[in-house]
């Protein structure tokens, strides 16, 4: 009888350990805000107008930015665009990002433009990053193109 009680206790202990291990393994989810972009890759993508690289890196910074409609912003992304610009500027010292226009490109969904300036061996490089600005889902980068003044 004593061996039977010991076996039951061991099984109970193993079951509890299994449950604890199972629940603790769920805590390995990566918080998108902590996912840092690779500034060197982004800079290369911007200089070479490589949309795939720019999309990959910029989209790392917007996964947590959901629209929040207000009386002054019926799309709900104005604050998110500003947060994205702040993240670009704070995470990459070599990149200066500023809002060119908000939801100004009349596509479906509308697009916003972020002007980025980079110093490349003493030459100022200016490009425009296009951002899908939907009212029903997160921001996302749609591409990059040359900056035309005017």
Secondary structure, DSSP 8 states (H G I E B T S, - for coil): -HHHHHHHHHHHHHHHHHHHHHHHGGGG---GGG----HHHHHHHHHTT-HHHHHHHHHTTTTT-----BTTBSSS-HHHHHHHHHHHHHH-TTEEEEEEEEEEE-SSS-EEEEEEEEEETTEEEEEEEEEE--SSS--EEEEEEE----
